[in-house]
Amino acid sequence: MGKTEQPLRITVVASMRNEGPFIVEWVTWYRMLGFTDIVVVTNDCTDHSPDLLDALAEAKWLHHLRCDVPPGKKITQAKLAAATKHKVVRRADWLLACDVDEFLVIHKGSGLIHELIGKTPKDAPFLAMAFNWRIFGTGGVKAFEDRPVHQQFGLALPPGRAGFGQIKMLHRQPRWFRSLGEHGPRGWDLERYGRSPKDEGMYLVNAEGRAVPGYTPELPYTRAMPKGFATHKVAQMNHYMLRSAETFSLKAGTKAPVSLTNRYTDTYFARADRAREPDSSAFRYAVPFSSLQAKAMTLPGVARLHALCCADHLRLIAEKHGRRAEDDPRWHAFLAQAEAAGA
């Protein structure tokens, strides 16, 4: 009898800090899509998110790494480097690095990840697939609410506008590359595995499966699709880069963790908040998402810690604006939820 084909190991990696209210939704989303492993790396958190991630890890829903980063060092790169040492990253057949505000939406078939890469290593002939951003604005939502982000925000920038060409890349065998990057892998590291960049199948495709000419993980770093290859037809990466105006205010004036530049300006906000085109593509998952999210909230400690993270979020917003969290009824309501969930 022939050797039984092992199921694909498909891993998603994310860097997070103080993202507590949004963790359960994001983890649920990628488990729902069929990702087999989730790795979350946190740094210097001041909310209950590390405890929430530990609870999810205890339930075997993800792997949580703490990686506090010294001041002045580029945060995302340090955290992705830490992730590469984890066994589920090293053994992954496929890997996607993305953020907690990015939700892969697949229009093909059942909408699950195997629709794009199949169920065995031989089903996809390519090295990597690029998903183009679909950027969503606030849709006029001012205040933070504890509702799924992908269901709150349904207005997006039209194709061709700012950020359309930007990508996140799902790629094979992370150990074949020198390092992970926030958009895709950097540099080859093939020699030790007896492989070459000239081997069959060492090419990038867009989400429609069209080969992208001239791709290499060597510098310059690939962040966007060349003209004519950006597409949302088969799949897209919904990027909820603002969420509510209140939530975005926590980022305003802070340094971006990738570049350490003052990225989150009024101009940044205004550019994304021009989103006026309805996009309900994420709603196709409403039934399976709701079922799996409900299951997540029954895991030991998760509902209590999620509520505490929501209270923390309001506390951080209040502190940013010189207010008292105690003056916000929502803060008291979340603390009451946490107490009830812990009973």
C-alpha positions as a Python dict, from the first residue, in 0.01 Angstrom:
ca = {
    (1, 'M'): (0, 0, 0),
    (2, 'G'): (117, 354, -77),
    (3, 'K'): (206, 610, 184),
    (4, 'T'): (-94, 805, 313),
    (5, 'E'): (-87, 1171, 211),
    (6, 'Q'): (-65, 1391, 519),
    (7, 'P'): (-307, 1685, 544),
    (8, 'L'): (-165, 2027, 473),
    (9, 'R'): (-34, 2232, 765),
    (10, 'I'): (-149, 2589, 697),
    (11, 'T'): (-29, 2850, 944),
    (12, 'V'): (-122, 3214, 996),
    (13, 'V'): (108, 3441, 1198),
    (14, 'A'): (14, 3778, 1347),
    (15, 'S'): (190, 4045, 1551),
    (16, 'M'): (-36, 4215, 1808),
    (17, 'R'): (-23, 4467, 2089),
    (18, 'N'): (-327, 4573, 2296),
    (19, 'E'): (-569, 4423, 2043),
    (20, 'G'): (-776, 4239, 2303),
    (21, 'P'): (-1131, 4318, 2185),
    (22, 'F'): (-1054, 4190, 1834),
    (23, 'I'): (-869, 3867, 1908),
    (24, 'V'): (-1154, 3617, 1937),
    (25, 'E'): (-1306, 3733, 1607),
    (26, 'W'): (-975, 3713, 1419),
    (27, 'V'): (-880, 3372, 1559),
    (28, 'T'): (-1228, 3239, 1485),
    (29, 'W'): (-1204, 3371, 1129),
    (30, 'Y'): (-884, 3192, 1036),
    (31, 'R'): (-986, 2868, 1204),
    (32, 'M'): (-1312, 2890, 1010),
    (33, 'L'): (-1120, 2932, 682),
    (34, 'G'): (-933, 2609, 747),
    (35, 'F'): (-597, 2728, 879),
    (36, 'T'): (-458, 2449, 1095),
    (37, 'D'): (-226, 2657, 1313),
    (38, 'I'): (-236, 3013, 1445),
    (39, 'V'): (65, 3188, 1596),
    (40, 'V'): (23, 3524, 1769),
    (41, 'V'): (324, 3721, 1891),
    (42, 'T'): (262, 4000, 2144),
    (43, 'N'): (486, 4272, 2285),
    (44, 'D'): (463, 4512, 2578),
    (45, 'C'): (86, 4479, 2622),
    (46, 'T'): (-97, 4684, 2883),
    (47, 'D'): (-434, 4513, 2841),
    (48, 'H'): (-555, 4160, 2919),
    (49, 'S'): (-481, 4034, 2567),
    (50, 'P'): (-183, 3814, 2668),
    (51, 'D'): (-405, 3640, 2924),
    (52, 'L'): (-679, 3595, 2664),
    (53, 'L'): (-430, 3450, 2416),
    (54, 'D'): (-299, 3217, 2685),
    (55, 'A'): (-653, 3095, 2749),
    (56, 'L'): (-700, 3026, 2377),
    (57, 'A'): (-362, 2854, 2371),
    (58, 'E'): (-460, 2637, 2667),
    (59, 'A'): (-765, 2531, 2464),
    (60, 'K'): (-528, 2451, 2172),
    (61, 'W'): (-682, 2713, 1944),
    (62, 'L'): (-350, 2891, 1887),
    (63, 'H'): (11, 2937, 1996),
    (64, 'H'): (105, 3254, 2185),
    (65, 'L'): (456, 3397, 2201),
    (66, 'R'): (562, 3694, 2412),
    (67, 'C'): (836, 3902, 2254),
    (68, 'D'): (889, 4238, 2422),
    (69, 'V'): (1093, 4466, 2196),
    (70, 'P'): (1357, 4715, 2318),
    (71, 'P'): (1284, 5083, 2243),
    (72, 'G'): (1404, 5193, 1900),
    (73, 'K'): (1408, 4845, 1749),
    (74, 'K'): (1168, 4772, 1462),
    (75, 'I'): (886, 4587, 1631),
    (76, 'T'): (722, 4378, 1361),
    (77, 'Q'): (1048, 4241, 1223),
    (78, 'A'): (1162, 4136, 1572),
    (79, 'K'): (835, 3959, 1641),
    (80, 'L'): (823, 3779, 1307),
    (81, 'A'): (1180, 3664, 1366),
    (82, 'A'): (1066, 3518, 1698),
    (83, 'A'): (778, 3341, 1524),
    (84, 'T'): (1009, 3170, 1273),
    (85, 'K'): (1164, 2972, 1559),
    (86, 'H'): (832, 2815, 1657),
    (87, 'K'): (785, 2454, 1550),
    (88, 'V'): (448, 2508, 1382),
    (89, 'V'): (601, 2781, 1168),
    (90, 'R'): (907, 2571, 1079),
    (91, 'R'): (695, 2272, 977),
    (92, 'A'): (421, 2463, 792),
    (93, 'D'): (341, 2364, 435),
    (94, 'W'): (190, 2710, 378),
    (95, 'L'): (217, 3031, 579),
    (96, 'L'): (41, 3369, 581),
    (97, 'A'): (160, 3665, 788),
    (98, 'C'): (-113, 3922, 841),
    (99, 'D'): (-252, 4161, 1100),
    (100, 'V'): (-551, 4143, 1333),
    (101, 'D'): (-736, 4395, 1113),
    (102, 'E'): (-691, 4183, 798),
    (103, 'F'): (-948, 3918, 701),
    (104, 'L'): (-897, 3694, 401),
    (105, 'V'): (-1220, 3656, 203),
    (106, 'I'): (-1240, 3381, -61),
    (107, 'H'): (-1513, 3407, -323),
    (108, 'K'): (-1452, 3066, -477),
    (109, 'G'): (-1660, 2761, -388),
    (110, 'S'): (-1707, 2708, -16),
    (111, 'G'): (-1488, 3008, 67),
    (112, 'L'): (-1231, 2798, 253),
    (113, 'I'): (-855, 2802, 206),
    (114, 'H'): (-840, 2465, 29),
    (115, 'E'): (-1034, 2621, -261),
    (116, 'L'): (-713, 2810, -344),
    (117, 'I'): (-436, 2562, -262),
    (118, 'G'): (-607, 2225, -255),
    (119, 'K'): (-578, 1964, 19),
    (120, 'T'): (-240, 1806, -57),
    (121, 'P'): (106, 1949, -134),
    (122, 'K'): (72, 1848, -497),
    (123, 'D'): (-256, 2031, -561),
    (124, 'A'): (-105, 2379, -607),
    (125, 'P'): (185, 2409, -857),
    (126, 'F'): (303, 2753, -739),
    (127, 'L'): (525, 2884, -459),
    (128, 'A'): (305, 3170, -335),
    (129, 'M'): (-28, 3346, -389),
    (130, 'A'): (-81, 3719, -337),
    (131, 'F'): (-405, 3867, -201),
    (132, 'N'): (-478, 4232, -271),
    (133, 'W'): (-607, 4461, -1),
    (134, 'R'): (-965, 4588, 4),
    (135, 'I'): (-948, 4889, 236),
    (136, 'F'): (-1250, 4966, 456),
    (137, 'G'): (-1326, 5296, 629),
    (138, 'T'): (-1527, 5375, 940),
    (139, 'G'): (-1855, 5398, 753),
    (140, 'G'): (-1944, 5680, 990),
    (141, 'V'): (-1901, 5463, 1301),
    (142, 'K'): (-1763, 5687, 1574),
    (143, 'A'): (-1774, 5478, 1892),
    (144, 'F'): (-1620, 5141, 1975),
    (145, 'E'): (-1873, 4858, 1996),
    (146, 'D'): (-1818, 4495, 2088),
    (147, 'R'): (-1941, 4358, 1757),
    (148, 'P'): (-1749, 4166, 1489),
    (149, 'V'): (-1544, 4410, 1285),
    (150, 'H'): (-1620, 4235, 957),
    (151, 'Q'): (-1993, 4283, 1021),
    (152, 'Q'): (-1975, 4647, 1137),
    (153, 'F'): (-1784, 4798, 846),
    (154, 'G'): (-1913, 4750, 494),
    (155, 'L'): (-1789, 5049, 294),
    (156, 'A'): (-1464, 5006, 101),
    (157, 'L'): (-1245, 5201, -137),
    (158, 'P'): (-1311, 5107, -500),
    (159, 'P'): (-1053, 4904, -694),
    (160, 'G'): (-773, 5122, -823),
    (161, 'R'): (-772, 5357, -525),
    (162, 'A'): (-504, 5389, -256),
    (163, 'G'): (-373, 5054, -134),
    (164, 'F'): (-544, 4843, -401),
    (165, 'G'): (-216, 4698, -529),
    (166, 'Q'): (-79, 4618, -181),
    (167, 'I'): (-64, 4248, -95),
    (168, 'K'): (-38, 3986, 172),
    (169, 'M'): (123, 3664, 52),
    (170, 'L'): (42, 3302, 130),
    (171, 'H'): (358, 3103, 61),
    (172, 'R'): (504, 2757, 92),
    (173, 'Q'): (767, 2635, 337),
    (174, 'P'): (880, 2931, 549),
    (175, 'R'): (1213, 2757, 609),
    (176, 'W'): (1297, 2810, 238),
    (177, 'F'): (1331, 3185, 307),
    (178, 'R'): (1575, 3394, 510),
    (179, 'S'): (1299, 3567, 704),
    (180, 'L'): (929, 3643, 722),
    (181, 'G'): (804, 3987, 625),
    (182, 'E'): (479, 4169, 690),
    (183, 'H'): (375, 4136, 322),
    (184, 'G'): (558, 3818, 228),
    (185, 'P'): (888, 3635, 276),
    (186, 'R'): (1232, 3790, 225),
    (187, 'G'): (1526, 3625, 51),
    (188, 'W'): (1599, 3264, -39),
    (189, 'D'): (1752, 3011, 200),
    (190, 'L'): (1731, 2707, -28),
    (191, 'E'): (2076, 2557, -48),
    (192, 'R'): (2054, 2365, 278),
    (193, 'Y'): (1739, 2194, 148),
    (194, 'G'): (1892, 2098, -185),
    (195, 'R'): (1664, 2328, -380),
    (196, 'S'): (1711, 2611, -627),
    (197, 'P'): (1509, 2920, -728),
    (198, 'K'): (1506, 2765, -1078),
    (199, 'D'): (1318, 2455, -963),
    (200, 'E'): (976, 2389, -1108),
    (201, 'G'): (695, 2576, -932),
    (202, 'M'): (906, 2851, -772),
    (203, 'Y'): (680, 3132, -887),
    (204, 'L'): (418, 3373, -751),
    (205, 'V'): (57, 3391, -867),
    (206, 'N'): (-215, 3646, -803),
    (207, 'A'): (-544, 3538, -644),
    (208, 'E'): (-676, 3435, -987),
    (209, 'G'): (-384, 3197, -1031),
    (210, 'R'): (-204, 3403, -1297),
    (211, 'A'): (175, 3385, -1278),
    (212, 'V'): (337, 3715, -1183),
    (213, 'P'): (649, 3779, -1394),
    (214, 'G'): (981, 3864, -1235),
    (215, 'Y'): (897, 3766, -876),
    (216, 'T'): (1183, 3698, -637),
    (217, 'P'): (1191, 3715, -257),
    (218, 'E'): (1527, 3889, -287),
    (219, 'L'): (1531, 4269, -262),
    (220, 'P'): (1352, 4486, -358),
    (221, 'Y'): (1087, 4356, -125),
    (222, 'T'): (755, 4267, -290),
    (223, 'R'): (473, 4470, -137),
    (224, 'A'): (239, 4515, -432),
    (225, 'M'): (125, 4360, -757),
    (226, 'P'): (250, 4497, -1090),
    (227, 'K'): (1, 4680, -1307),
    (228, 'G'): (-269, 4452, -1443),
    (229, 'F'): (-227, 4180, -1178),
    (230, 'A'): (-413, 4332, -882),
    (231, 'T'): (-750, 4163, -843),
    (232, 'H'): (-1037, 4094, -603),
    (233, 'K'): (-1212, 3850, -836),
    (234, 'V'): (-1132, 3522, -660),
    (235, 'A'): (-1010, 3638, -318),
    (236, 'Q'): (-930, 3960, -134),
    (237, 'M'): (-772, 4069, 191),
    (238, 'N'): (-1026, 4288, 369),
    (239, 'H'): (-822, 4547, 556),
    (240, 'Y'): (-1022, 4721, 829),
    (241, 'M'): (-742, 4969, 884),
    (242, 'L'): (-949, 5223, 1079),
    (243, 'R'): (-1235, 5034, 1244),
    (244, 'S'): (-1426, 5294, 1451),
    (245, 'A'): (-1301, 5651, 1478),
    (246, 'E'): (-1267, 5596, 1854),
    (247, 'T'): (-1051, 5286, 1808),
    (248, 'F'): (-834, 5455, 1545),
    (249, 'S'): (-767, 5740, 1786),
    (250, 'L'): (-547, 5503, 1987),
    (251, 'K'): (-311, 5474, 1689),
    (252, 'A'): (-316, 5841, 1595),
    (253, 'G'): (21, 6000, 1655),
    (254, 'T'): (196, 5672, 1742),
    (255, 'K'): (483, 5518, 1549),
    (256, 'A'): (407, 5237, 1306),
    (257, 'P'): (551, 4906, 1434),
    (258, 'V'): (702, 4819, 1094),
    (259, 'S'): (874, 5145, 1002),
    (260, 'L'): (876, 5337, 1335),
    (261, 'T'): (750, 5639, 1140),
    (262, 'N'): (459, 5870, 1223),
    (263, 'R'): (225, 5693, 984),
    (264, 'Y'): (-110, 5729, 1160),
    (265, 'T'): (-184, 6089, 1068),
    (266, 'D'): (-500, 6281, 982),
    (267, 'T'): (-411, 6227, 615),
    (268, 'Y'): (-386, 5850, 668),
    (269, 'F'): (-730, 5847, 832),
    (270, 'A'): (-892, 6071, 569),
    (271, 'R'): (-755, 5865, 278),
    (272, 'A'): (-905, 5541, 411),
    (273, 'D'): (-1226, 5702, 531),
    (274, 'R'): (-1318, 5802, 175),
    (275, 'A'): (-1448, 5445, 141),
    (276, 'R'): (-1800, 5466, 1),
    (277, 'E'): (-1843, 5147, -205),
    (278, 'P'): (-2058, 4878, -36),
    (279, 'D'): (-1882, 4544, 8),
    (280, 'S'): (-2064, 4266, 190),
    (281, 'S'): (-1831, 3987, 76),
    (282, 'A'): (-1738, 3889, 432),
    (283, 'F'): (-2105, 3834, 518),
    (284, 'R'): (-2106, 3505, 322),
    (285, 'Y'): (-1948, 3346, 630),
    (286, 'A'): (-2217, 3464, 873),
    (287, 'V'): (-2349, 3121, 974),
    (288, 'P'): (-2021, 2928, 1020),
    (289, 'F'): (-1856, 3229, 1182),
    (290, 'S'): (-2135, 3278, 1435),
    (291, 'S'): (-2132, 2910, 1529),
    (292, 'L'): (-1755, 2894, 1577),
    (293, 'Q'): (-1736, 3227, 1761),
    (294, 'A'): (-2000, 3105, 2006),
    (295, 'K'): (-1788, 2796, 2065),
    (296, 'A'): (-1480, 3012, 2128),
    (297, 'M'): (-1664, 3215, 2390),
    (298, 'T'): (-1746, 2898, 2586),
    (299, 'L'): (-1377, 2806, 2624),
    (300, 'P'): (-1249, 2839, 2983),
    (301, 'G'): (-1176, 3201, 3070),
    (302, 'V'): (-1234, 3339, 2721),
    (303, 'A'): (-1562, 3527, 2774),
    (304, 'R'): (-1434, 3685, 3096),
    (305, 'L'): (-1103, 3792, 2946),
    (306, 'H'): (-1267, 3919, 2628),
    (307, 'A'): (-1492, 4146, 2837),
    (308, 'L'): (-1191, 4268, 3036),
    (309, 'C'): (-1010, 4345, 2711),
    (310, 'C'): (-1307, 4554, 2596),
    (311, 'A'): (-1297, 4743, 2927),
    (312, 'D'): (-921, 4790, 2883),
    (313, 'H'): (-979, 4927, 2533),
    (314, 'L'): (-1213, 5193, 2668),
    (315, 'R'): (-967, 5271, 2948),
    (316, 'L'): (-686, 5325, 2696),
    (317, 'I'): (-909, 5547, 2482),
    (318, 'A'): (-1008, 5751, 2788),
    (319, 'E'): (-646, 5793, 2893),
    (320, 'K'): (-547, 5900, 2542),
    (321, 'H'): (-808, 6178, 2550),
    (322, 'G'): (-759, 6288, 2910),
    (323, 'R'): (-1082, 6135, 3036),
    (324, 'R'): (-1175, 5888, 3310),
    (325, 'A'): (-1289, 5539, 3210),
    (326, 'E'): (-1510, 5542, 3520),
    (327, 'D'): (-1725, 5809, 3354),
    (328, 'D'): (-1809, 5580, 3060),
    (329, 'P'): (-2111, 5350, 3119),
    (330, 'R'): (-1970, 5104, 2865),
    (331, 'W'): (-1664, 5049, 3085),
    (332, 'H'): (-1883, 4951, 3380),
    (333, 'A'): (-2094, 4724, 3156),
    (334, 'F'): (-1788, 4532, 3037),
    (335, 'L'): (-1661, 4487, 3391),
    (336, 'A'): (-2003, 4353, 3488),
    (337, 'Q'): (-1991, 4111, 3192),
    (338, 'A'): (-1650, 3991, 3302),
    (339, 'E'): (-1770, 3935, 3658),
    (340, 'A'): (-2076, 3743, 3534),
    (341, 'A'): (-1864, 3529, 3301),
    (342, 'G'): (-1626, 3445, 3583),
    (343, 'A'): (-1901, 3331, 3817),
}
